[in-house]
Amino acid sequence: MTIKEHTQQQLAAQPIGYWTREAANLVIGRLRAHDRNAKVHTTMREGIDDAEYAATINTLRRLVANLGGNGDLP
C-alpha cells in the first residue's frame, strides 16, 4: 500500500466517514493477516522445540551472511 498525497480540497470533498472506513478496512485486513500468520506459524512449529527452532534460524542467518547478505534481519 502506498501513501498518497492529497490536497486539502481533495480531503474536504470526501464524504463524512470516508477516511474512517478506509482506515477500518486497513485495520481489519491487518488483524486477519495477523491471525492467519499466527495459525501458519503454529502449524509450522509443530514438533519443533524452541532450541531446535533457534538453532535452525541461527544457521540460516549464518548462511545468508556467508553469501554476503544481512544475517541480522529478524
C-alpha atoms as a printed R data frame, in Angstrom:
   type eleno elety resid chain resno       x       y      z
1  ATOM     1    CA   MET     A     1   0.000   0.000  0.000
2  ATOM     2    CA   THR     A     2   1.314   3.418 -0.866
3  ATOM     3    CA   ILE     A     3   0.637   6.646  0.935
4  ATOM     4    CA   LYS     A     4  -0.885   9.224 -1.351
5  ATOM     5    CA   GLU     A     5  -0.549  12.976 -1.056
6  ATOM     6    CA   HIS     A     6  -3.945  14.663 -1.032
7  ATOM     7    CA   THR     A     7  -4.683  18.355 -1.239
8  ATOM     8    CA   GLN     A     8  -6.957  19.965  1.327
9  ATOM     9    CA   GLN     A     9  -9.617  20.333 -1.380
10 ATOM    10    CA   GLN     A    10  -9.498  16.609 -2.160
11 ATOM    11    CA   LEU     A    11  -9.772  15.736  1.516
12 ATOM    12    CA   ALA     A    12 -12.651  18.157  2.057
13 ATOM    13    CA   ALA     A    13 -14.513  16.756 -0.972
14 ATOM    14    CA   GLN     A    14 -14.721  13.256  0.532
15 ATOM    15    CA   PRO     A    15 -17.973  12.249  2.244
16 ATOM    16    CA   ILE     A    16 -18.041  12.159  6.023
17 ATOM    17    CA   GLY     A    17 -16.680   8.837  7.223
18 ATOM    18    CA   TYR     A    18 -14.756   8.077  4.023
19 ATOM    19    CA   TRP     A    19 -11.348   8.007  5.663
20 ATOM    20    CA   THR     A    20 -12.722   6.213  8.704
21 ATOM    21    CA   ARG     A    21 -13.948   3.322  6.532
22 ATOM    22    CA   GLU     A    22 -10.636   3.203  4.696
23 ATOM    23    CA   ALA     A    23  -8.743   3.068  7.977
24 ATOM    24    CA   ALA     A    24 -11.134   0.447  9.385
25 ATOM    25    CA   ASN     A    25 -10.651  -1.765  6.320
26 ATOM    26    CA   LEU     A    26  -6.901  -1.482  6.712
27 ATOM    27    CA   VAL     A    27  -7.055  -2.444 10.378
28 ATOM    28    CA   ILE     A    28  -9.432  -5.356  9.704
29 ATOM    29    CA   GLY     A    29  -7.134  -6.608  6.952
30 ATOM    30    CA   ARG     A    30  -4.121  -6.446  9.233
31 ATOM    31    CA   LEU     A    31  -5.960  -8.293 12.019
32 ATOM    32    CA   ARG     A    32  -6.969 -11.045  9.599
33 ATOM    33    CA   ALA     A    33  -3.391 -11.320  8.336
34 ATOM    34    CA   HIS     A    34  -2.086 -11.477 11.909
35 ATOM    35    CA   ASP     A    35  -4.484 -14.302 12.788
36 ATOM    36    CA   ARG     A    36  -3.651 -16.200  9.591
37 ATOM    37    CA   ASN     A    37   0.095 -15.798 10.169
38 ATOM    38    CA   ALA     A    38  -0.220 -16.962 13.794
39 ATOM    39    CA   LYS     A    39  -2.007 -20.137 12.648
40 ATOM    40    CA   VAL     A    40   0.622 -20.823  9.984
41 ATOM    41    CA   HIS     A    41   3.432 -20.230 12.484
42 ATOM    42    CA   THR     A    42   1.841 -22.651 14.972
43 ATOM    43    CA   THR     A    43   1.421 -25.305 12.283
44 ATOM    44    CA   MET     A    44   4.964 -24.773 11.028
45 ATOM    45    CA   ARG     A    45   6.457 -25.213 14.516
46 ATOM    46    CA   GLU     A    46   4.597 -28.458 15.366
47 ATOM    47    CA   GLY     A    47   7.062 -30.977 16.804
48 ATOM    48    CA   ILE     A    48   9.944 -28.487 16.853
49 ATOM    49    CA   ASP     A    49  11.027 -27.232 20.242
50 ATOM    50    CA   ASP     A    50  12.353 -23.712 20.830
51 ATOM    51    CA   ALA     A    51  16.013 -24.791 20.937
52 ATOM    52    CA   GLU     A    52  15.793 -26.594 17.576
53 ATOM    53    CA   TYR     A    53  13.967 -23.654 16.014
54 ATOM    54    CA   ALA     A    54  16.541 -21.145 17.308
55 ATOM    55    CA   ALA     A    55  19.443 -23.306 16.091
56 ATOM    56    CA   THR     A    56  17.883 -23.549 12.623
57 ATOM    57    CA   ILE     A    57  17.266 -19.797 12.398
58 ATOM    58    CA   ASN     A    58  20.820 -19.041 13.550
59 ATOM    59    CA   THR     A    59  22.220 -21.452 10.944
60 ATOM    60    CA   LEU     A    60  20.149 -19.826  8.203
61 ATOM    61    CA   ARG     A    61  21.340 -16.378  9.310
62 ATOM    62    CA   ARG     A    62  24.956 -17.525  9.090
63 ATOM    63    CA   LEU     A    63  24.322 -18.926  5.604
64 ATOM    64    CA   VAL     A    64  22.853 -15.606  4.488
65 ATOM    65    CA   ALA     A    65  25.784 -13.678  5.983
66 ATOM    66    CA   ASN     A    66  28.287 -16.077  4.311
67 ATOM    67    CA   LEU     A    67  26.668 -15.266  0.974
68 ATOM    68    CA   GLY     A    68  27.034 -11.525  1.557
69 ATOM    69    CA   GLY     A    69  23.523 -10.814  2.810
70 ATOM    70    CA   ASN     A    70  22.330  -9.241  6.023
71 ATOM    71    CA   GLY     A    71  22.238 -12.085  8.545
72 ATOM    72    CA   ASP     A    72  20.959  -9.754 11.282
73 ATOM    73    CA   LEU     A    73  17.451  -9.470  9.895
74 ATOM    74    CA   PRO     A    74  14.682 -10.609 12.252
